[in-house]
Structure formats: structure tokens, C-alpha cells
Amino acid sequence: MCGRYTLLADELEILQEFGLEKNIKSYQPSFNIAPGQNVLAIIHDGKEKRAGYLRWGLVPSWAKDEKIGYKMINARSETAHKKPSFKKLMARKRCLITADSFYEWEKTDEGKQPKRIQLPDRQVFAFAGLWDKWVQEDKVIFTCTILTKEANEFMQGIHHRMPIILPKNKQDEWIKPEQQSPDQAYDFLQTIKDDPLTAYNVNRYVNAAKNDDAACIEPMM
């Protein structure tokens, strides 16, 4: 799964990495992005790529209660093209969720040890995501979820699942405006090859979502 991550890059880095032309409104970096928060995502509206904020935790358009979002922070890529909550989104509402590291908790004899996981060759990257628009009476919410897959060899010792991190040359293809079938989107995800990862232990201070400062990423001595 993916339940916490960071985005510490400055705005210019993000604009350059993703080929964005317009500034990001109200951009704020974060050491500890958590479910339920607004997260920076990128979509293609058919004319251009746009960056903006979506609430992390998918609320499908047909949902009766927005609280369902807290149960839908991740979507399994192996079945998303078949599940009612995600099937249509795989076809036409794909997004990039920007990050520069993520946290995962490794089970140890002393309890769960948080680790910060990075791509040594890339400062900023994107998770493959899905988004939707939920409307009820006068309330409108745009939300998202992160697609996950079975852990690769590096991650297996830490956790059995991991987020799908898109290679740089696959990012635009994931959000291209042309509609695909859910099966085509699924097939595309099967072509993704993992970039190298590194990890180091951080303090359990990061466990509390309210903590959002440099202490979250300090290596444990």
C-alpha cells in the first residue's frame, strides 16, 4: 500500500519535471502527506496538462457518503480494470500524483519501523493515480487514489505492496486525453519497469500525520 509520502521539491522543479506551463496555485511542500489531505496531481484536460489539488481518498461519483474516501486511498492495479469503483476511471480519469519519496512501515521484533523510500536517480516522480468528481446537492469534491501492485524484490523485505511509480517516459502516456478501455489501461501498467529504490529508517515521529517538518525525514542514527 501507500499511506504516506513527501513532496519537498520547489515549484520550479515540479514545473520542469512535468512540462507544466502554468504556475501551481497555492503550492505548499510537505514532509508528511496523509490520507484525507489535498494532494498535488496532474491531469490532461484534452488541451494541456494541468496541476491542481485533489483530496486523497477516492469518493466515486455514485457514492452516497463521502466518508468512503478514507477506505479508498489505494486501488489494486491487478483488479482496478474490473472493479465498479475504478473501472470507468481507468478508462478516462487517470492522473499523476506528484511525490519525491514515500514512507512504508517494516515489521520488526521491536514494532513497526518507518522507512523513507526514494528514487536515487530522480528528484521528483509520479505515482499512477485515478481521480473522480463527487457532487451532492451544493457540495463538489475532487478526489484521487494511488494505484498499487505487488512489491518488487527491493520492497518485499519491507512490505508486500508498493505504489506504482511511473517512469519519466511513461508519465504523459498515462494521462493522455484519449479514452482507453479499462483493459488497455491495465495492459499499460503491466509494461511499467521499476526504477531503482533506496530506503533508510526514520523516527516514529512520522507516524503522527500532524507532524509535518524536517524531523520526519531525519535518518535514525
Phi, psi and omega in degrees: 000176172223115185240350176207149174201178181236157168214099186250352181299152175280166187301319182298319177302317182293316179301317181289318182299319187255006177065042181266141183260333183259144178298156182269116183293127175062035181293133176222123174291162181211139177273351189203076181279129187232158176306144181092344178272162173280132185236150182282124181226161181232132175233170171244123186269010182101340178243322182203166173280139180229138176253139178193187186252136175236148176280131183281115183131099190294130171246102181300151184302333183269357185294145178275333185228127181293345181295345178300337182301329181291343178262358188231047178282336178233155174228133180286119183295335181293335185234358185300330181284355180245337186281137181305325183292334189238343190304309181293328180291325177299330182279325190216358181229066179260145182217166171256133176248114191278142183202168169226001168188167173220160180256146170216153185250118180268132178285126178228172178295336181267003183117189182278124182258116178288141178232146172259127186244130185229168171256110185298336184262000182219125181286319181231143180214185181223136168279147170286126182226169174233150180224164177205164178246128181243128181232130174213117186056242182257015182253130179233128180229134173254124186229170182211167175219154180258130178282138181235168179212175175300143181298142173279184185301320180295316187280341187303327179283350182255312182201155184276351177235161176206156177288153174277116177258121185279133172301153183305321183280002178249353186297310181294326181294324180296323184255014179304143190289341181295133179291140175242166170281156176304323179294323178295319178295319177299314180299320178301316181297333179289343180274352185290127175255137186285137169284156176300148179236154170229160180211150173214155181286139173236167183290152178294357172308327182291343182300329181272119182299336180290340180278117184217074179207181188298338179297338180295329187252002180292130180295142175284135181274000000 
